Amino acid sequence: MDIYGEAWLTRHVEYFSDPEAGPDALLNDATEWLHYAHNAIRLLAEFVEERGSVNAQRLPTMLESIAVFIEMGTRCATQAHLRMQWLQIRSEEHSTIEAESDAP
C-alpha cells in the first residue's frame, strides 16, 4: 500500500517553465534540480552507511525520485538550450530586417 503517494508523484511529475523565462533562469532551475538529485543520492548513501541497509520497500521509490530530479534538470537544460537558439534566430532575423530597411 502506498500511503504517501510517492510512486504516483514520481511517475506523474512534469516540469512546466515560465514561457517568459530566459535561458539563465532555466539553467538555474536545472542546477537546482540536479542539486536535489545529488543530495538525495548522498542521503541514500548515508542511510546505507549508517544502517548497513535501506528499506527494500522504499528503495524503488527513492531511486525513482532521484531519476525524476535528474529528468527535470535535463528538461530545464534542454529548454534553456532551445531558448538560446530561438533568441539567436530572432536576433539574426531582426538585424536582417533592419539592414533591409536601411538599404536605399
C-alpha positions as CSV (number, residue, x, y, z in Angstrom):
1,M,0.0,0.0,0.0
2,D,1.3,3.4,-1.0
3,I,0.0,5.8,1.7
4,Y,2.3,8.6,0.8
5,G,1.7,8.8,-2.9
6,E,5.4,8.9,-3.8
7,A,5.1,6.3,-6.5
8,W,2.3,8.2,-8.2
9,L,4.1,11.5,-7.8
10,T,7.4,10.3,-9.3
11,R,5.6,8.9,-12.3
12,H,3.4,12.0,-12.9
13,V,5.6,15.0,-12.2
14,E,6.3,17.3,-15.1
15,Y,8.3,20.5,-15.2
16,F,6.5,23.5,-16.6
17,S,8.7,26.5,-17.1
18,D,7.6,30.1,-17.3
19,P,7.1,30.9,-21.0
20,E,8.9,34.2,-20.3
21,A,11.8,32.6,-18.5
22,G,15.2,33.2,-20.2
23,P,18.0,30.7,-20.6
24,D,19.7,31.9,-17.4
25,A,16.6,31.2,-15.3
26,L,16.1,27.8,-16.9
27,L,19.8,26.9,-16.3
28,N,19.4,28.0,-12.7
29,D,16.4,25.7,-12.4
30,A,18.4,22.8,-14.0
31,T,21.2,23.4,-11.5
32,E,18.7,23.3,-8.6
33,W,17.0,20.0,-9.8
34,L,20.4,18.4,-10.2
35,H,21.5,19.6,-6.8
36,Y,18.3,17.9,-5.4
37,A,19.4,14.6,-7.1
38,H,22.9,14.9,-5.8
39,N,21.7,15.5,-2.2
40,A,19.2,12.6,-2.4
41,I,22.0,10.2,-3.6
42,R,24.2,11.4,-0.7
43,L,21.4,10.9,1.8
44,L,20.7,7.4,0.4
45,A,24.4,6.6,0.8
46,E,24.4,7.9,4.4
47,F,21.5,5.6,5.2
48,V,23.3,2.6,3.8
49,E,26.5,3.5,5.6
50,E,24.8,4.2,9.0
51,R,22.3,1.3,9.0
52,G,24.1,-1.2,6.7
53,S,21.0,-1.4,4.5
54,V,17.9,0.5,3.4
55,N,14.2,-0.3,3.5
56,A,13.8,-2.5,0.4
57,Q,10.2,-1.5,0.1
58,R,11.1,2.2,-0.1
59,L,14.3,1.9,-2.2
60,P,12.5,1.8,-5.6
61,T,10.6,5.0,-4.7
62,M,13.8,6.7,-3.6
63,L,15.5,5.7,-6.8
64,E,12.6,6.8,-9.0
65,S,12.5,10.1,-7.2
66,I,16.2,10.6,-7.9
67,A,15.6,9.8,-11.6
68,V,12.8,12.4,-11.7
69,F,15.1,15.1,-10.3
70,I,17.7,14.2,-13.0
71,E,15.0,14.2,-15.7
72,M,13.7,17.6,-14.6
73,G,17.2,19.1,-14.6
74,T,17.7,17.7,-18.1
75,R,14.4,19.1,-19.3
76,C,15.4,22.6,-17.9
77,A,18.8,22.4,-19.6
78,T,17.2,21.4,-22.9
79,Q,14.7,24.2,-22.7
80,A,17.4,26.7,-22.0
81,H,19.4,25.5,-25.0
82,L,16.3,25.8,-27.2
83,R,15.5,29.2,-25.9
84,M,19.1,30.4,-26.6
85,Q,18.8,29.1,-30.1
86,W,15.4,30.8,-30.5
87,L,16.7,34.1,-29.2
88,Q,19.7,33.9,-31.6
89,I,17.4,33.3,-34.6
90,R,15.1,36.1,-33.6
91,S,18.1,38.4,-33.2
92,E,19.5,37.5,-36.6
93,E,16.1,38.0,-38.2
94,H,15.8,41.4,-36.5
95,S,19.2,42.5,-37.7
96,T,18.4,41.3,-41.3
97,I,15.1,43.2,-41.3
98,E,16.9,46.4,-40.1
99,A,19.6,46.0,-42.7
100,E,17.0,45.7,-45.4
101,S,15.0,48.7,-44.2
102,D,18.2,50.8,-44.0
103,A,19.1,50.0,-47.6
104,P,18.2,52.7,-50.2
